[in-house]
Each structure stands twice: as structure tokens, then as C-alpha cells.
């Protein structure tokens, strides 16, 4: 069962998805600074307990926090259900990742996605980090506000997205076309590699490959950072 430790993230989850919150635990002696969470949990019908420090540390696995939310395991969106939902949308904005293995990266990707209006995230079942406790905490609880589908075959899934009219833009630092030069207002899927970049087959399945213009002497960005830049560009263009 995942634990969430960030105060603001816990508040957001209890407010928006109390059905996913199992129990709020507060370290004894910290009741005053957690009173807002206690009041919120009581209002939303989420059980809570004040526990001694040693019990809190043993139960939550950390002595560095004073509050912890036990939540249900993350529920992925069925890959076929996601296709049906995307097919009913006018201009969906989704993102697919070809094997992000670092939970810190995936957590930041989820947080960026929610912040910048991405409708869903697609990750492969193999060679990819799952949405675990680290991802939930790094995302500051954003995992509760976006759909994530784990697919059996990412390349085949991109084919399914293209049949729905969703244009799949792969990002690669060696591409000729810059991200700023393309139309991002229609149905879009940003296809990103993992820490090692896009695999050949995934790249071949993309409709086209684009790059984020950068300093030629050091053009490589971390996948989570590159994704944040690309997602912001999509959001900005759609608001123009």
C-alpha cells in the first residue's frame, strides 16, 4: 500500500479523491500543524489516527515526516478503454514514454502532465517504472489526477492512436525539425524515449520526429525536463 507524505499533496487527495484514502496517520506531538488535515479527513470520512513516534516510523518507514496518508494501490486505465475515451475527444493531448525506468523522472513527468493539461500518459508494461510510492510522492499527489495506461506493446499502441487521427510526434535531439515549427493544436501524442532515448521501432512508428532547439555544444536534456518544455509548448500553442 503506497504512502503519501507531502502535506499539500495529502490535502489534495483527501479533497478530490477521499475514496482512495485509507487512513491518515499523524505523528504524536504534531497535531497542531496537521490540524487542517485532521479536520479535512474528518469532514470527508477518512479515518485518522494520532500515533506515537516509534509507531509512526515503523508503520510509515520514515522518521523524517510527521504525517502520512495510506492510499489504495494506483489503478491504471485499461488500454482499450483509453482508446475509446480518446476517440470521443475533439483534440486529445496525450504522452507516451518508451521505457522511463527512474521513478523520480516518472514522478516529475506525472506532475508536469497534470499541471500542463495532458489528458493521459501511456507507458509500456515491460522495461518501465510502475506508478509506485516514490512516483506518487515526487508527483506531489498528481497521480490521482491523470489517467495512466500500461500497454503490452507500445509500437502497436501508437498505430492504434494514429488510426484515431492522433498525430504522434517523437522527440529526438538529432531531428531536423524544431518543435516550434509544427502544428500542435490538433490531436497530439508526444512520444518520448526513456533515459536512453527512443528505440528504433518506436521512432519508426512516429508520424514525424522533432527536436527541442538547444545549445549545440550540450543539447541533451533529462527526459523529464525535455517533456516539461515540450508539454508547455503544446499548452501555449493551444491557447493562442
C-alpha positions as CSV (number, residue, x, y, z in Angstrom):
1,X,0.0,0.0,0.0
2,X,1.6,3.3,-1.1
3,X,2.2,6.1,1.4
4,X,2.0,9.9,0.7
5,X,4.0,12.3,2.9
6,X,3.7,15.7,1.3
7,X,1.3,17.9,3.3
8,X,-0.2,19.7,0.3
9,X,-0.5,16.5,-1.8
10,X,-2.3,14.7,1.1
11,X,-4.7,17.6,1.3
12,X,-5.4,17.5,-2.5
13,X,-6.0,13.7,-2.4
14,X,-8.4,13.9,0.6
15,X,-10.3,16.7,-1.0
16,X,-10.6,15.3,-4.5
17,X,-10.4,11.6,-4.1
18,X,-11.3,10.6,-0.5
19,X,-12.4,7.2,-1.7
20,X,-8.8,6.4,-2.4
21,X,-7.5,7.4,1.0
22,X,-7.4,4.5,3.5
23,X,-6.1,6.3,6.6
24,X,-4.3,9.4,7.8
25,X,-1.6,8.9,10.3
26,X,-0.2,11.8,12.3
27,X,3.0,11.6,14.5
28,X,2.1,12.4,18.1
29,X,3.1,15.9,19.0
30,X,2.4,17.3,15.6
31,X,-1.4,17.5,15.9
32,X,-1.4,21.3,15.7
33,X,0.4,21.7,12.4
34,X,-1.7,18.9,10.9
35,X,-5.0,20.1,12.3
36,X,-6.2,21.2,8.8
37,X,-5.6,17.7,7.5
38,X,-7.3,16.1,10.5
39,X,-10.3,18.4,10.0
40,X,-10.4,17.6,6.3
41,X,-10.2,13.9,6.9
42,X,-13.0,14.1,9.5
43,X,-15.2,16.0,7.0
44,X,-14.5,13.6,4.2
45,X,-15.0,10.5,6.2
46,X,-11.3,9.4,6.0
47,X,-10.2,7.5,9.2
48,X,-7.3,9.1,11.0
49,X,-5.0,8.2,14.0
50,X,-2.5,10.0,16.2
51,X,0.3,7.6,16.8
52,X,3.5,7.6,18.9
53,X,6.7,8.5,17.1
54,X,8.1,5.0,17.1
55,X,4.9,3.5,15.8
56,X,4.7,6.1,13.1
57,X,8.3,5.4,12.0
58,X,7.7,1.7,11.9
59,X,4.4,1.9,10.1
60,X,5.4,4.6,7.5
61,X,9.0,3.7,7.1
62,X,10.4,7.1,7.8
63,X,11.3,9.3,10.8
64,X,11.6,12.5,8.6
65,X,7.9,13.2,8.2
66,X,5.2,13.9,10.7
67,X,2.1,13.0,8.6
68,X,1.4,10.1,6.2
69,X,-1.6,9.1,4.1
70,X,-2.2,5.4,3.4
71,X,-3.8,5.2,0.0
72,X,-5.1,2.5,-2.3
73,X,-2.7,1.0,-4.9
74,X,-2.7,3.0,-8.1
75,X,-5.3,1.9,-10.6
76,X,-4.2,2.0,-14.2
77,X,-6.6,2.8,-17.0
78,X,-7.3,-0.1,-19.3
79,X,-5.6,0.5,-22.7
80,X,-8.7,-0.3,-24.7
81,X,-10.9,1.9,-22.5
82,X,-8.5,4.8,-23.1
83,X,-8.7,4.4,-26.8
84,X,-12.5,4.7,-26.6
85,X,-12.3,7.8,-24.5
86,X,-9.7,9.4,-26.8
87,X,-11.9,8.7,-29.8
88,X,-14.7,10.7,-28.3
89,X,-12.5,13.8,-27.7
90,X,-12.0,16.7,-30.1
91,X,-8.3,17.3,-29.7
92,X,-6.8,15.0,-27.1
93,X,-3.3,15.7,-25.8
94,X,-1.5,12.6,-24.6
95,X,2.0,11.4,-24.0
96,X,3.8,8.1,-24.5
97,X,7.1,7.1,-22.9
98,X,9.4,4.4,-24.3
99,X,10.7,2.9,-21.0
100,X,11.2,5.5,-18.3
101,X,12.9,3.5,-15.5
102,X,13.7,6.1,-12.9
103,X,10.7,6.7,-10.5
104,X,12.0,10.3,-9.9
105,X,11.7,11.0,-13.6
106,X,8.2,9.4,-13.9
107,X,7.0,11.3,-10.8
108,X,8.1,14.6,-12.4
109,X,6.5,13.6,-15.7
110,X,3.2,12.9,-14.0
111,X,3.3,16.3,-12.1
112,X,4.1,18.1,-15.4
113,X,1.3,16.3,-17.2
114,X,-1.3,17.4,-14.7
115,X,0.0,20.9,-14.5
116,X,0.0,21.4,-18.2
117,X,-3.3,19.8,-19.2
118,X,-2.2,16.4,-20.6
119,X,-5.2,14.1,-20.8
120,X,-3.4,10.7,-20.3
121,X,0.0,9.1,-20.1
122,X,0.9,5.8,-21.8
123,X,3.8,3.6,-20.6
124,X,4.8,0.0,-21.6
125,X,4.3,-2.8,-19.2
126,X,7.9,-4.0,-19.7
127,X,11.1,-2.0,-19.2
128,X,9.4,0.8,-17.4
129,X,8.9,2.0,-13.9
130,X,5.5,1.5,-12.4
131,X,3.5,4.2,-10.6
132,X,4.8,3.4,-7.1
133,X,5.2,5.2,-3.8
134,X,8.2,7.2,-5.0
135,X,6.4,8.3,-8.1
136,X,3.3,9.3,-6.1
137,X,5.4,11.4,-3.7
138,X,7.6,13.0,-6.3
139,X,4.5,13.9,-8.3
140,X,3.1,15.6,-5.1
141,X,-0.1,13.5,-5.4
142,X,-0.7,14.3,-9.1
143,X,-1.0,10.6,-9.8
144,X,-4.6,11.0,-8.5
145,X,-5.5,13.5,-11.3
146,X,-4.5,11.8,-14.5
147,X,-5.1,8.6,-16.3
148,X,-2.1,6.3,-16.9
149,X,-2.4,3.3,-19.2
150,X,0.2,0.4,-19.2
151,X,0.3,-1.2,-22.7
152,X,1.6,-4.5,-23.8
153,X,3.1,-3.3,-27.0
154,X,3.9,0.5,-27.3
155,X,4.6,0.4,-31.0
156,X,1.3,-1.3,-31.8
157,X,-0.5,1.1,-29.5
158,X,0.9,4.1,-31.4
159,X,-0.6,2.5,-34.5
160,X,-4.0,2.5,-32.7
161,X,-3.6,6.1,-31.7
162,X,-2.8,7.1,-35.3
163,X,-6.0,5.3,-36.5
164,X,-7.9,7.7,-34.2
165,X,-6.3,10.7,-36.0
166,X,-3.9,11.4,-33.2
167,X,-0.6,12.7,-34.6
168,X,2.4,11.0,-32.9
169,X,5.4,13.4,-32.6
170,X,8.6,11.7,-31.5
171,X,11.2,13.8,-29.8
172,X,14.9,13.3,-30.5
173,X,17.7,15.8,-30.2
174,X,19.1,14.9,-33.6
175,X,15.9,15.6,-35.5
176,X,15.9,18.3,-38.2
177,X,12.6,19.9,-37.5
178,X,12.2,22.1,-34.4
179,X,9.3,21.6,-32.0
180,X,8.3,25.3,-32.5
181,X,7.8,24.7,-36.3
182,X,4.9,22.2,-36.1
183,X,1.2,22.4,-35.6
184,X,0.3,21.3,-32.1
185,X,-3.3,22.4,-31.9
186,X,-4.9,19.1,-33.2
187,X,-4.9,15.7,-31.6
188,X,-1.4,15.2,-30.3
189,X,0.7,12.5,-28.7
190,X,4.2,13.4,-27.6
191,X,6.4,10.3,-27.8
192,X,9.4,10.4,-25.6
193,X,12.2,7.9,-25.0
194,X,13.3,6.8,-21.6
195,X,16.7,7.7,-20.0
196,X,18.4,6.1,-23.1
197,X,16.2,7.8,-25.8
198,X,13.7,6.5,-28.3
199,X,14.2,2.9,-29.5
200,X,14.4,2.4,-33.3
201,X,11.0,0.6,-33.6
202,X,9.2,3.3,-31.6
203,X,10.8,6.0,-33.6
204,X,9.7,4.4,-36.8
205,X,6.1,4.3,-35.6
206,X,6.0,8.0,-35.0
207,X,4.5,10.2,-37.7
208,X,7.5,12.5,-37.5
209,X,10.5,13.3,-35.3
210,X,11.2,16.8,-33.9
211,X,13.7,18.3,-31.6
212,X,13.9,20.9,-28.8
213,X,16.4,23.6,-30.1
214,X,19.2,23.8,-27.6
215,X,22.9,24.8,-27.2
216,X,24.7,22.7,-29.9
217,X,27.6,22.1,-27.5
218,X,25.3,20.5,-25.0
219,X,22.0,19.6,-26.5
220,X,20.9,16.7,-24.2
221,X,18.1,17.2,-21.7
222,X,16.9,14.9,-19.0
223,X,13.7,13.1,-20.2
224,X,11.5,14.8,-17.5
225,X,12.9,18.2,-18.3
226,X,12.6,17.8,-22.1
227,X,9.0,16.7,-21.6
228,X,8.2,19.7,-19.5
229,X,9.5,22.0,-22.2
230,X,7.6,20.1,-24.9
231,X,4.3,20.0,-23.0
232,X,4.5,23.7,-22.2
233,X,4.9,24.4,-25.9
234,X,1.8,22.3,-26.7
235,X,-0.3,24.2,-24.0
236,X,1.0,27.6,-25.1
237,X,0.2,26.9,-28.8
238,X,-3.3,25.7,-27.9
239,X,-4.1,28.9,-26.1
240,X,-3.0,31.2,-29.0
